[in-house]
C-alpha cells in the first residue's frame, strides 16, 4: 500500500521515473476529487501502458464528476491520444456520451472506433443501430468484431438479423463463432426481458472480491449490478453492507439492506439483513 498523500500522488504523476508514476496512479484509485481530473487526463497519454489504463479506469469510476471534462478532452483529442479517453468515457456509463461515440465510429483511429462501437452496445444505444451496422463494414477486424458484440448487447430482432447477415456474408470460421456467441447472448437477453427479469451484466463474485484490494470504488459498482438485478445471491448484498459501513455511508447501506429484505423475503437469508437493519435503527 502506498503512503502518498493526494498532493504527492498528483505531483508524482509527472515524475521521470515510471516506477514513481505507477505508485502515484495506484494511490489515486478511488479518488473523486475534481482536482485530480486534469492530471489523470494527462496521464492517459503516459508512455507507460499500465499508467494510461489505470488513469482511464479511475476517471471512468468517477462518473458524473469527470464526464463533462472527459467529453471536452475527447472531442479535442486526436489519434492514439483519444483511445484511453474513449475507454474512460465508456466506463462512466453516462448516456450523454452516446452522441460522441456515434461520431467516433468514423474516427481515423481504429482503436477509438473499436471502443466507440462497443460502448454503443453497452450503453444500450438502441436508436443508433445504423451507426453500429456501418462498423460491420470497417476495414479493421477488431472494429467489426466489436460491432457484432454491440449488436448482441442490444438484443433486438433487428440487431440479431444484422448479426446473422454478417455471419452469412463472412467465410472466416472465428468470425462466425463470434456471431454465434453474440446471437446466443442476444436471445438469452430477449428471454430475460420477456420474463420481466432485469438484464444486467455481472462479473464473477471472486473477481470482484479481488478487485476490492485494488479498486474498492469499482468493486462497489460491480456489486451494485447484482443488487440492480435483484439477484438471489446474498454475498453481493453482504459485501456492499460492509463496504458502505467502512465508508460511513449509512443511506446506501440501508438501501442495500432493504432491497435484500425484499429479495430474500420468506427465506433464511433474510434474517441476516433484518438483524443488521435493526442495529442501525
Buried (B, 14 or more C-beta within 10 A) or exposed (E): EBEBEEEEBBBBBEEEEEEBBBBBBBBBBBBBEEEBBEBBBEBBBBEBEEBBBBBBBBBBBBBEBBBEBBBEBBEEBEEEBBBBBBBBBBBBBBEEBBEBBBEBBEBEBBBBBBBBBBBBBBBBBBEBBEBBBEBBEBEBEBBBBBBBBBBBBBBBEEBBEBBBEBBEEBEEEEBBEBBBBBBEBBEEBBEBEEEEEEBBEBEEBEEBEEBBEEBBBBBBBBBBBBBEBBBEBBEBBBBBBEBBBEBEBEEBBBBBBEBBBEBBEEEEBBEBBBEBBEEEE
